[in-house]
Amino acid sequence: PSLTGQLRQRALSANGKFALRGEQGEGQLQLSLGNSRITAKGKVGDQLDIAAQLQPLQLDDVLPGATGTVRGQLQVS
């Protein structure tokens, strides 16, 4: 599925692919909001295995009034 539009006068675009089999799931997501970009993929179930990249995440895109930028990778396992 995909989504496009505006959120607080910022361009919003998202697409993802998800699958659920019993209690196990896996998927991937790409999200753009204003100047922020987030990509994530992973599996959930008995164990978590999730990887995300913030490239960059402008804090004011997601939290009105916030300042700063976050860049990096997040790994949860």
PDB file with SEQRES, HELIX, SHEET and CRYST1 records, atoms N, CA, C and O in Angstrom:
SEQRES   1 A   77  PRO SER LEU THR GLY GLN LEU ARG GLN ARG ALA LEU SER          
SEQRES   2 A   77  ALA ASN GLY LYS PHE ALA LEU ARG GLY GLU GLN GLY GLU          
SEQRES   3 A   77  GLY GLN LEU GLN LEU SER LEU GLY ASN SER ARG ILE THR          
SEQRES   4 A   77  ALA LYS GLY LYS VAL GLY ASP GLN LEU ASP ILE ALA ALA          
SEQRES   5 A   77  GLN LEU GLN PRO LEU GLN LEU ASP ASP VAL LEU PRO GLY          
SEQRES   6 A   77  ALA THR GLY THR VAL ARG GLY GLN LEU GLN VAL SER              
HELIX    1 AA1 LEU A   59  VAL A   62  1                                   4    
SHEET    1 AA1 6 SER A   2  LEU A   7  0                                        
SHEET    2 AA1 6 ARG A  10  ARG A  21 -1                                        
SHEET    3 AA1 6 GLN A  24  LEU A  33 -1                                        
SHEET    4 AA1 6 SER A  36  VAL A  44 -1                                        
SHEET    5 AA1 6 ASP A  49  GLN A  58 -1                                        
SHEET    6 AA1 6 THR A  69  VAL A  76 -1                                        
CRYST1    1.000    1.000    1.000  90.00  90.00  90.00 P 1           1          
ATOM      1  N   PRO A   1       0.823  -1.200   0.000  1.00  0.00           N  
ATOM      2  CA  PRO A   1       0.000   0.000   0.000  1.00  0.00           C  
ATOM      3  C   PRO A   1       0.865   1.261   0.000  1.00  0.00           C  
ATOM      4  O   PRO A   1       2.017   1.236   0.435  1.00  0.00           O  
ATOM      5  N   SER A   2       0.307   2.341  -0.483  1.00  0.00           N  
ATOM      6  CA  SER A   2       1.033   3.608  -0.498  1.00  0.00           C  
ATOM      7  C   SER A   2       0.108   4.742  -0.075  1.00  0.00           C  
ATOM      8  O   SER A   2      -1.116   4.611  -0.096  1.00  0.00           O  
ATOM      9  N   LEU A   3       0.721   5.853   0.307  1.00  0.00           N  
ATOM     10  CA  LEU A   3      -0.001   7.013   0.800  1.00  0.00           C  
ATOM     11  C   LEU A   3       0.738   8.256   0.334  1.00  0.00           C  
ATOM     12  O   LEU A   3       1.964   8.321   0.424  1.00  0.00           O  
ATOM     13  N   THR A   4       0.002   9.242  -0.165  1.00  0.00           N  
ATOM     14  CA  THR A   4       0.592  10.534  -0.512  1.00  0.00           C  
ATOM     15  C   THR A   4      -0.342  11.632  -0.036  1.00  0.00           C  
ATOM     16  O   THR A   4      -1.550  11.426   0.073  1.00  0.00           O  
ATOM     17  N   GLY A   5       0.216  12.786   0.243  1.00  0.00           N  
ATOM     18  CA  GLY A   5      -0.612  13.907   0.668  1.00  0.00           C  
ATOM     19  C   GLY A   5       0.212  14.969   1.360  1.00  0.00           C  
ATOM     20  O   GLY A   5       1.405  15.121   1.098  1.00  0.00           O  
ATOM     21  N   GLN A   6      -0.439  15.701   2.248  1.00  0.00           N  
ATOM     22  CA  GLN A   6       0.183  16.780   3.004  1.00  0.00           C  
ATOM     23  C   GLN A   6      -0.108  16.579   4.483  1.00  0.00           C  
ATOM     24  O   GLN A   6      -1.203  16.156   4.853  1.00  0.00           O  
ATOM     25  N   LEU A   7       0.860  16.879   5.317  1.00  0.00           N  
ATOM     26  CA  LEU A   7       0.684  16.863   6.763  1.00  0.00           C  
ATOM     27  C   LEU A   7       1.333  18.130   7.300  1.00  0.00           C  
ATOM     28  O   LEU A   7       2.541  18.318   7.155  1.00  0.00           O  
ATOM     29  N   ARG A   8       0.542  18.999   7.918  1.00  0.00           N  
ATOM     30  CA  ARG A   8       1.032  20.284   8.415  1.00  0.00           C  
ATOM     31  C   ARG A   8       1.813  21.030   7.334  1.00  0.00           C  
ATOM     32  O   ARG A   8       2.901  21.546   7.590  1.00  0.00           O  
ATOM     33  N   GLN A   9       1.260  21.083   6.141  1.00  0.00           N  
ATOM     34  CA  GLN A   9       1.825  21.789   4.991  1.00  0.00           C  
ATOM     35  C   GLN A   9       3.176  21.237   4.546  1.00  0.00           C  
ATOM     36  O   GLN A   9       3.981  21.947   3.943  1.00  0.00           O  
ATOM     37  N   ARG A  10       3.412  19.967   4.849  1.00  0.00           N  
ATOM     38  CA  ARG A  10       4.626  19.289   4.381  1.00  0.00           C  
ATOM     39  C   ARG A  10       4.207  18.104   3.515  1.00  0.00           C  
ATOM     40  O   ARG A  10       3.231  17.417   3.814  1.00  0.00           O  
ATOM     41  N   ALA A  11       4.955  17.877   2.446  1.00  0.00           N  
ATOM     42  CA  ALA A  11       4.662  16.737   1.578  1.00  0.00           C  
ATOM     43  C   ALA A  11       4.855  15.436   2.349  1.00  0.00           C  
ATOM     44  O   ALA A  11       5.830  15.268   3.081  1.00  0.00           O  
ATOM     45  N   LEU A  12       3.909  14.522   2.169  1.00  0.00           N  
ATOM     46  CA  LEU A  12       3.951  13.220   2.834  1.00  0.00           C  
ATOM     47  C   LEU A  12       3.854  12.130   1.783  1.00  0.00           C  
ATOM     48  O   LEU A  12       2.992  12.177   0.904  1.00  0.00           O  
ATOM     49  N   SER A  13       4.733  11.155   1.874  1.00  0.00           N  
ATOM     50  CA  SER A  13       4.717  10.011   0.969  1.00  0.00           C  
ATOM     51  C   SER A  13       5.149   8.784   1.753  1.00  0.00           C  
ATOM     52  O   SER A  13       6.147   8.819   2.473  1.00  0.00           O  
ATOM     53  N   ALA A  14       4.409   7.715   1.614  1.00  0.00           N  
ATOM     54  CA  ALA A  14       4.769   6.474   2.307  1.00  0.00           C  
ATOM     55  C   ALA A  14       4.371   5.289   1.453  1.00  0.00           C  
ATOM     56  O   ALA A  14       3.342   5.312   0.777  1.00  0.00           O  
ATOM     57  N   ASN A  15       5.189   4.258   1.486  1.00  0.00           N  
ATOM     58  CA  ASN A  15       4.791   2.989   0.886  1.00  0.00           C  
ATOM     59  C   ASN A  15       5.427   1.870   1.686  1.00  0.00           C  
ATOM     60  O   ASN A  15       6.490   2.023   2.288  1.00  0.00           O  
ATOM     61  N   GLY A  16       4.755   0.770   1.669  1.00  0.00           N  
ATOM     62  CA  GLY A  16       5.236  -0.348   2.458  1.00  0.00           C  
ATOM     63  C   GLY A  16       4.701  -1.664   1.958  1.00  0.00           C  
ATOM     64  O   GLY A  16       3.813  -1.726   1.108  1.00  0.00           O  
ATOM     65  N   LYS A  17       5.260  -2.697   2.503  1.00  0.00           N  
ATOM     66  CA  LYS A  17       4.872  -4.057   2.157  1.00  0.00           C  
ATOM     67  C   LYS A  17       4.947  -4.861   3.447  1.00  0.00           C  
ATOM     68  O   LYS A  17       5.983  -4.890   4.110  1.00  0.00           O  
ATOM     69  N   PHE A  18       3.852  -5.506   3.796  1.00  0.00           N  
ATOM     70  CA  PHE A  18       3.778  -6.215   5.068  1.00  0.00           C  
ATOM     71  C   PHE A  18       3.133  -7.576   4.875  1.00  0.00           C  
ATOM     72  O   PHE A  18       2.254  -7.741   4.029  1.00  0.00           O  
ATOM     73  N   ALA A  19       3.567  -8.541   5.656  1.00  0.00           N  
ATOM     74  CA  ALA A  19       2.977  -9.884   5.622  1.00  0.00           C  
ATOM     75  C   ALA A  19       2.882 -10.390   7.055  1.00  0.00           C  
ATOM     76  O   ALA A  19       3.796 -10.193   7.856  1.00  0.00           O  
ATOM     77  N   LEU A  20       1.788 -11.033   7.364  1.00  0.00           N  
ATOM     78  CA  LEU A  20       1.568 -11.590   8.695  1.00  0.00           C  
ATOM     79  C   LEU A  20       1.178 -13.048   8.535  1.00  0.00           C  
ATOM     80  O   LEU A  20       0.242 -13.379   7.807  1.00  0.00           O  
ATOM     81  N   ARG A  21       1.903 -13.912   9.222  1.00  0.00           N  
ATOM     82  CA  ARG A  21       1.628 -15.351   9.211  1.00  0.00           C  
ATOM     83  C   ARG A  21       1.528 -15.802  10.657  1.00  0.00           C  
ATOM     84  O   ARG A  21       2.545 -15.986  11.327  1.00  0.00           O  
ATOM     85  N   GLY A  22       0.310 -15.979  11.138  1.00  0.00           N  
ATOM     86  CA  GLY A  22       0.131 -16.320  12.543  1.00  0.00           C  
ATOM     87  C   GLY A  22       0.626 -15.182  13.407  1.00  0.00           C  
ATOM     88  O   GLY A  22       0.147 -14.054  13.292  1.00  0.00           O  
ATOM     89  N   GLU A  23       1.579 -15.469  14.268  1.00  0.00           N  
ATOM     90  CA  GLU A  23       2.149 -14.439  15.135  1.00  0.00           C  
ATOM     91  C   GLU A  23       3.465 -13.883  14.597  1.00  0.00           C  
ATOM     92  O   GLU A  23       4.125 -13.096  15.276  1.00  0.00           O  
ATOM     93  N   GLN A  24       3.849 -14.279  13.395  1.00  0.00           N  
ATOM     94  CA  GLN A  24       5.091 -13.821  12.779  1.00  0.00           C  
ATOM     95  C   GLN A  24       4.761 -12.812  11.678  1.00  0.00           C  
ATOM     96  O   GLN A  24       3.826 -13.016  10.903  1.00  0.00           O  
ATOM     97  N   GLY A  25       5.519 -11.742  11.616  1.00  0.00           N  
ATOM     98  CA  GLY A  25       5.295 -10.738  10.585  1.00  0.00           C  
ATOM     99  C   GLY A  25       6.607 -10.208  10.055  1.00  0.00           C  
ATOM    100  O   GLY A  25       7.642 -10.274  10.719  1.00  0.00           O  
ATOM    101  N   GLU A  26       6.543  -9.680   8.845  1.00  0.00           N  
ATOM    102  CA  GLU A  26       7.716  -9.044   8.265  1.00  0.00           C  
ATOM    103  C   GLU A  26       7.255  -7.973   7.296  1.00  0.00           C  
ATOM    104  O   GLU A  26       6.141  -8.023   6.774  1.00  0.00           O  
ATOM    105  N   GLY A  27       8.128  -7.006   7.064  1.00  0.00           N  
ATOM    106  CA  GLY A  27       7.749  -5.942   6.153  1.00  0.00           C  
ATOM    107  C   GLY A  27       8.846  -4.929   5.951  1.00  0.00           C  
ATOM    108  O   GLY A  27       9.940  -5.020   6.510  1.00  0.00           O  
ATOM    109  N   GLN A  28       8.502  -3.954   5.122  1.00  0.00           N  
ATOM    110  CA  GLN A  28       9.405  -2.849   4.858  1.00  0.00           C  
ATOM    111  C   GLN A  28       8.573  -1.590   4.669  1.00  0.00           C  
ATOM    112  O   GLN A  28       7.411  -1.654   4.268  1.00  0.00           O  
ATOM    113  N   LEU A  29       9.177  -0.448   4.961  1.00  0.00           N  
ATOM    114  CA  LEU A  29       8.478   0.829   4.917  1.00  0.00           C  
ATOM    115  C   LEU A  29       9.435   1.913   4.451  1.00  0.00           C  
ATOM    116  O   LEU A  29      10.591   1.956   4.870  1.00  0.00           O  
ATOM    117  N   GLN A  30       8.944   2.787   3.581  1.00  0.00           N  
ATOM    118  CA  GLN A  30       9.662   3.991   3.190  1.00  0.00           C  
ATOM    119  C   GLN A  30       8.729   5.160   3.458  1.00  0.00           C  
ATOM    120  O   GLN A  30       7.588   5.171   2.998  1.00  0.00           O  
ATOM    121  N   LEU A  31       9.221   6.148   4.207  1.00  0.00           N  
ATOM    122  CA  LEU A  31       8.411   7.286   4.608  1.00  0.00           C  
ATOM    123  C   LEU A  31       9.179   8.570   4.355  1.00  0.00           C  
ATOM    124  O   LEU A  31      10.343   8.696   4.735  1.00  0.00           O  
ATOM    125  N   SER A  32       8.517   9.522   3.709  1.00  0.00           N  
ATOM    126  CA  SER A  32       9.073  10.861   3.506  1.00  0.00           C  
ATOM    127  C   SER A  32       8.064  11.859   4.050  1.00  0.00           C  
ATOM    128  O   SER A  32       6.877  11.795   3.730  1.00  0.00           O  
ATOM    129  N   LEU A  33       8.544  12.779   4.874  1.00  0.00           N  
ATOM    130  CA  LEU A  33       7.706  13.853   5.400  1.00  0.00           C  
ATOM    131  C   LEU A  33       8.543  15.121   5.378  1.00  0.00           C  
ATOM    132  O   LEU A  33       9.536  15.223   6.097  1.00  0.00           O  
ATOM    133  N   GLY A  34       8.149  16.085   4.559  1.00  0.00           N  
ATOM    134  CA  GLY A  34       8.963  17.291   4.406  1.00  0.00           C  
ATOM    135  C   GLY A  34      10.335  16.911   3.897  1.00  0.00           C  
ATOM    136  O   GLY A  34      10.457  16.288   2.842  1.00  0.00           O  
ATOM    137  N   ASN A  35      11.371  17.277   4.636  1.00  0.00           N  
ATOM    138  CA  ASN A  35      12.745  16.935   4.254  1.00  0.00           C  
ATOM    139  C   ASN A  35      13.254  15.672   4.934  1.00  0.00           C  
ATOM    140  O   ASN A  35      14.426  15.323   4.792  1.00  0.00           O  
ATOM    141  N   SER A  36      12.399  14.991   5.661  1.00  0.00           N  
ATOM    142  CA  SER A  36      12.797  13.796   6.414  1.00  0.00           C  
ATOM    143  C   SER A  36      12.567  12.530   5.607  1.00  0.00           C  
ATOM    144  O   SER A  36      11.597  12.420   4.857  1.00  0.00           O  
ATOM    145  N   ARG A  37      13.476  11.574   5.774  1.00  0.00           N  
ATOM    146  CA  ARG A  37      13.368  10.278   5.104  1.00  0.00           C  
ATOM    147  C   ARG A  37      13.658   9.181   6.118  1.00  0.00           C  
ATOM    148  O   ARG A  37      14.653   9.232   6.841  1.00  0.00           O  
ATOM    149  N   ILE A  38      12.779   8.194   6.160  1.00  0.00           N  
ATOM    150  CA  ILE A  38      12.975   7.035   7.028  1.00  0.00           C  
ATOM    151  C   ILE A  38      12.714   5.785   6.202  1.00  0.00           C  
ATOM    152  O   ILE A  38      11.702   5.696   5.507  1.00  0.00           O  
ATOM    153  N   THR A  39      13.617   4.828   6.275  1.00  0.00           N  
ATOM    154  CA  THR A  39      13.385   3.519   5.677  1.00  0.00           C  
ATOM    155  C   THR A  39      13.559   2.481   6.774  1.00  0.00           C  
ATOM    156  O   THR A  39      14.432   2.604   7.633  1.00  0.00           O  
ATOM    157  N   ALA A  40      12.727   1.468   6.732  1.00  0.00           N  
ATOM    158  CA  ALA A  40      12.804   0.418   7.753  1.00  0.00           C  
ATOM    159  C   ALA A  40      12.388  -0.904   7.143  1.00  0.00           C  
ATOM    160  O   ALA A  40      11.577  -0.952   6.218  1.00  0.00           O  
ATOM    161  N   LYS A  41      12.956  -1.976   7.674  1.00  0.00           N  
ATOM    162  CA  LYS A  41      12.539  -3.320   7.287  1.00  0.00           C  
ATOM    163  C   LYS A  41      12.811  -4.235   8.457  1.00  0.00           C  
ATOM    164  O   LYS A  41      13.669  -3.957   9.295  1.00  0.00           O  
ATOM    165  N   GLY A  42      12.082  -5.318   8.508  1.00  0.00           N  
ATOM    166  CA  GLY A  42      12.343  -6.234   9.596  1.00  0.00           C  
ATOM    167  C   GLY A  42      11.294  -7.292   9.775  1.00  0.00           C  
ATOM    168  O   GLY A  42      10.356  -7.427   8.990  1.00  0.00           O  
ATOM    169  N   LYS A  43      11.488  -8.048  10.852  1.00  0.00           N  
ATOM    170  CA  LYS A  43      10.609  -9.156  11.206  1.00  0.00           C  
ATOM    171  C   LYS A  43      10.232  -9.020  12.675  1.00  0.00           C  
ATOM    172  O   LYS A  43      11.033  -8.572  13.495  1.00  0.00           O  
ATOM    173  N   VAL A  44       9.008  -9.411  12.995  1.00  0.00           N  
ATOM    174  CA  VAL A  44       8.548  -9.436  14.386  1.00  0.00           C  
ATOM    175  C   VAL A  44       7.898 -10.780  14.648  1.00  0.00           C  
ATOM    176  O   VAL A  44       7.365 -11.413  13.737  1.00  0.00           O  
ATOM    177  N   GLY A  45       7.945 -11.202  15.874  1.00  0.00           N  
ATOM    178  CA  GLY A  45       7.374 -12.485  16.269  1.00  0.00           C  
ATOM    179  C   GLY A  45       8.024 -12.914  17.562  1.00  0.00           C  
ATOM    180  O   GLY A  45       8.068 -12.145  18.523  1.00  0.00           O  
ATOM    181  N   ASP A  46       8.533 -14.140  17.598  1.00  0.00           N  
ATOM    182  CA  ASP A  46       9.244 -14.616  18.782  1.00  0.00           C  
ATOM    183  C   ASP A  46      10.449 -13.729  19.091  1.00  0.00           C  
ATOM    184  O   ASP A  46      10.804 -13.530  20.252  1.00  0.00           O  
ATOM    185  N   GLN A  47      11.067 -13.203  18.043  1.00  0.00           N  
ATOM    186  CA  GLN A  47      12.210 -12.302  18.186  1.00  0.00           C  
ATOM    187  C   GLN A  47      11.990 -11.093  17.290  1.00  0.00           C  
ATOM    188  O   GLN A  47      11.302 -11.175  16.273  1.00  0.00           O  
ATOM    189  N   LEU A  48      12.579  -9.980  17.675  1.00  0.00           N  
ATOM    190  CA  LEU A  48      12.552  -8.777  16.849  1.00  0.00           C  
ATOM    191  C   LEU A  48      13.822  -8.704  16.022  1.00  0.00           C  
ATOM    192  O   LEU A  48      14.907  -9.011  16.515  1.00  0.00           O  
ATOM    193  N   ASP A  49      13.692  -8.308  14.788  1.00  0.00           N  
ATOM    194  CA  ASP A  49      14.837  -8.043  13.925  1.00  0.00           C  
ATOM    195  C   ASP A  49      14.435  -6.888  13.013  1.00  0.00           C  
ATOM    196  O   ASP A  49      13.884  -7.102  11.933  1.00  0.00           O  
ATOM    197  N   ILE A  50      14.710  -5.673  13.452  1.00  0.00           N  
ATOM    198  CA  ILE A  50      14.266  -4.479  12.744  1.00  0.00           C  
ATOM    199  C   ILE A  50      15.464  -3.572  12.500  1.00  0.00           C  
ATOM    200  O   ILE A  50      16.267  -3.330  13.401  1.00  0.00           O  
ATOM    201  N   ALA A  51      15.576  -3.074  11.272  1.00  0.00           N  
ATOM    202  CA  ALA A  51      16.625  -2.124  10.913  1.00  0.00           C  
ATOM    203  C   ALA A  51      15.963  -0.894  10.310  1.00  0.00           C  
ATOM    204  O   ALA A  51      15.063  -1.014   9.478  1.00  0.00           O  
ATOM    205  N   ALA A  52      16.407   0.292  10.728  1.00  0.00           N  
ATOM    206  CA  ALA A  52      15.858   1.540  10.202  1.00  0.00           C  
ATOM    207  C   ALA A  52      16.992   2.513   9.928  1.00  0.00           C  
ATOM    208  O   ALA A  52      18.024   2.497  10.598  1.00  0.00           O  
ATOM    209  N   GLN A  53      16.776   3.363   8.925  1.00  0.00           N  
ATOM    210  CA  GLN A  53      17.734   4.412   8.602  1.00  0.00           C  
ATOM    211  C   GLN A  53      17.007   5.750   8.630  1.00  0.00           C  
ATOM    212  O   GLN A  53      15.925   5.894   8.060  1.00  0.00           O  
ATOM    213  N   LEU A  54      17.609   6.718   9.295  1.00  0.00           N  
ATOM    214  CA  LEU A  54      17.106   8.084   9.340  1.00  0.00           C  
ATOM    215  C   LEU A  54      18.054   8.897   8.474  1.00  0.00           C  
ATOM    216  O   LEU A  54      19.235   9.032   8.794  1.00  0.00           O  
ATOM    217  N   GLN A  55      17.537   9.437   7.376  1.00  0.00           N  
ATOM    218  CA  GLN A  55      18.463  10.000   6.392  1.00  0.00           C  
ATOM    219  C   GLN A  55      17.978  11.303   5.782  1.00  0.00           C  
ATOM    220  O   GLN A  55      17.559  11.251   4.626  1.00  0.00           O  
ATOM    221  N   PRO A  56      17.986  12.398   6.384  1.00  0.00           N  
ATOM    222  CA  PRO A  56      17.969  12.640   7.822  1.00  0.00           C  
ATOM    223  C   PRO A  56      16.538  12.724   8.321  1.00  0.00           C  
ATOM    224  O   PRO A  56      15.593  12.683   7.534  1.00  0.00           O  
ATOM    225  N   LEU A  57      16.388  12.839   9.602  1.00  0.00           N  
ATOM    226  CA  LEU A  57      15.095  13.092  10.233  1.00  0.00           C  
ATOM    227  C   LEU A  57      15.153  14.512  10.792  1.00  0.00           C  
ATOM    228  O   LEU A  57      15.881  14.779  11.748  1.00  0.00           O  
ATOM    229  N   GLN A  58      14.387  15.415  10.193  1.00  0.00           N  
ATOM    230  CA  GLN A  58      14.295  16.793  10.675  1.00  0.00           C  
ATOM    231  C   GLN A  58      13.254  16.807  11.790  1.00  0.00           C  
ATOM    232  O   GLN A  58      12.087  16.502  11.546  1.00  0.00           O  
ATOM    233  N   LEU A  59      13.651  17.150  12.989  1.00  0.00           N  
ATOM    234  CA  LEU A  59      12.749  17.059  14.133  1.00  0.00           C  
ATOM    235  C   LEU A  59      11.493  17.904  13.969  1.00  0.00           C  
ATOM    236  O   LEU A  59      10.427  17.504  14.437  1.00  0.00           O  
ATOM    237  N   ASP A  60      11.588  19.072  13.312  1.00  0.00           N  
ATOM    238  CA  ASP A  60      10.389  19.887  13.153  1.00  0.00           C  
ATOM    239  C   ASP A  60       9.395  19.286  12.165  1.00  0.00           C  
ATOM    240  O   ASP A  60       8.235  19.699  12.148  1.00  0.00           O  
ATOM    241  N   ASP A  61       9.811  18.327  11.343  1.00  0.00           N  
ATOM    242  CA  ASP A  61       8.865  17.625  10.470  1.00  0.00           C  
ATOM    243  C   ASP A  61       7.927  16.734  11.280  1.00  0.00           C  
ATOM    244  O   ASP A  61       6.758  16.579  10.926  1.00  0.00           O  
ATOM    245  N   VAL A  62       8.428  16.154  12.354  1.00  0.00           N  
ATOM    246  CA  VAL A  62       7.620  15.202  13.131  1.00  0.00           C  
ATOM    247  C   VAL A  62       7.108  15.770  14.446  1.00  0.00           C  
ATOM    248  O   VAL A  62       6.150  15.247  15.014  1.00  0.00           O  
ATOM    249  N   LEU A  63       7.734  16.832  14.937  1.00  0.00           N  
ATOM    250  CA  LEU A  63       7.330  17.430  16.210  1.00  0.00           C  
ATOM    251  C   LEU A  63       7.358  18.952  16.060  1.00  0.00           C  
ATOM    252  O   LEU A  63       8.426  19.560  16.136  1.00  0.00           O  
ATOM    253  N   PRO A  64       6.190  19.573  15.847  1.00  0.00           N  
ATOM    254  CA  PRO A  64       6.148  21.021  15.630  1.00  0.00           C  
ATOM    255  C   PRO A  64       6.879  21.785  16.739  1.00  0.00           C  
ATOM    256  O   PRO A  64       6.681  21.526  17.926  1.00  0.00           O  
ATOM    257  N   GLY A  65       7.722  22.724  16.327  1.00  0.00           N  
ATOM    258  CA  GLY A  65       8.464  23.539  17.278  1.00  0.00           C  
ATOM    259  C   GLY A  65       9.816  22.973  17.663  1.00  0.00           C  
ATOM    260  O   GLY A  65      10.626  23.678  18.263  1.00  0.00           O  
ATOM    261  N   ALA A  66      10.078  21.729  17.336  1.00  0.00           N  
ATOM    262  CA  ALA A  66      11.369  21.118  17.667  1.00  0.00           C  
ATOM    263  C   ALA A  66      12.430  21.593  16.681  1.00  0.00           C  
ATOM    264  O   ALA A  66      12.112  21.972  15.553  1.00  0.00           O  
ATOM    265  N   THR A  67      13.674  21.572  17.103  1.00  0.00           N  
ATOM    266  CA  THR A  67      14.773  21.931  16.213  1.00  0.00           C  
ATOM    267  C   THR A  67      15.827  20.832  16.241  1.00  0.00           C  
ATOM    268  O   THR A  67      15.993  20.128  17.237  1.00  0.00           O  
ATOM    269  N   GLY A  68      16.526  20.707  15.132  1.00  0.00           N  
ATOM    270  CA  GLY A  68      17.605  19.733  15.063  1.00  0.00           C  
ATOM    271  C   GLY A  68      17.358  18.679  14.005  1.00  0.00           C  
ATOM    272  O   GLY A  68      16.293  18.605  13.393  1.00  0.00           O  
ATOM    273  N   THR A  69      18.379  17.872  13.817  1.00  0.00           N  
ATOM    274  CA  THR A  69      18.372  16.819  12.809  1.00  0.00           C  
ATOM    275  C   THR A  69      18.945  15.550  13.420  1.00  0.00           C  
ATOM    276  O   THR A  69      19.907  15.597  14.187  1.00  0.00           O  
ATOM    277  N   VAL A  70      18.353  14.427  13.075  1.00  0.00           N  
ATOM    278  CA  VAL A  70      18.868  13.132  13.504  1.00  0.00           C  
ATOM    279  C   VAL A  70      19.226  12.342  12.253  1.00  0.00           C  
ATOM    280  O   VAL A  70      18.417  12.224  11.332  1.00  0.00           O  
ATOM    281  N   ARG A  71      20.423  11.810  12.225  1.00  0.00           N  
ATOM    282  CA  ARG A  71      20.866  10.941  11.128  1.00  0.00           C  
ATOM    283  C   ARG A  71      21.408   9.669  11.754  1.00  0.00           C  
ATOM    284  O   ARG A  71      21.985   9.698  12.841  1.00  0.00           O  
ATOM    285  N   GLY A  72      21.223   8.574  11.078  1.00  0.00           N  
ATOM    286  CA  GLY A  72      21.833   7.360  11.580  1.00  0.00           C  
ATOM    287  C   GLY A  72      21.048   6.120  11.256  1.00  0.00           C  
ATOM    288  O   GLY A  72      20.095   6.136  10.477  1.00  0.00           O  
ATOM    289  N   GLN A  73      21.475   5.048  11.874  1.00  0.00           N  
ATOM    290  CA  GLN A  73      20.857   3.745  11.688  1.00  0.00           C  
ATOM    291  C   GLN A  73      20.432   3.208  13.040  1.00  0.00           C  
ATOM    292  O   GLN A  73      21.076   3.457  14.059  1.00  0.00           O  
ATOM    293  N   LEU A  74      19.348   2.475  13.029  1.00  0.00           N  
ATOM    294  CA  LEU A  74      18.826   1.860  14.243  1.00  0.00           C  
ATOM    295  C   LEU A  74      18.670   0.375  13.974  1.00  0.00           C  
ATOM    296  O   LEU A  74      18.075  -0.018  12.971  1.00  0.00           O  
ATOM    297  N   GLN A  75      19.196  -0.443  14.857  1.00  0.00           N  
ATOM    298  CA  GLN A  75      19.073  -1.900  14.730  1.00  0.00           C  
ATOM    299  C   GLN A  75      18.492  -2.438  16.027  1.00  0.00           C  
ATOM    300  O   GLN A  75      19.056  -2.223  17.100  1.00  0.00           O  
ATOM    301  N   VAL A  76      17.371  -3.135  15.935  1.00  0.00           N  
ATOM    302  CA  VAL A  76      16.746  -3.769  17.095  1.00  0.00           C  
ATOM    303  C   VAL A  76      16.700  -5.260  16.821  1.00  0.00           C  
ATOM    304  O   VAL A  76      16.132  -5.697  15.820  1.00  0.00           O  
ATOM    305  N   SER A  77      17.297  -6.041  17.710  1.00  0.00           N  
ATOM    306  CA  SER A  77      17.258  -7.497  17.516  1.00  0.00           C  
ATOM    307  C   SER A  77      17.268  -8.196  18.852  1.00  0.00           C  
ATOM    308  O   SER A  77      17.239  -9.425  18.906  1.00  0.00           O  
TER     309      SER A  77                                                      
END                                                                             
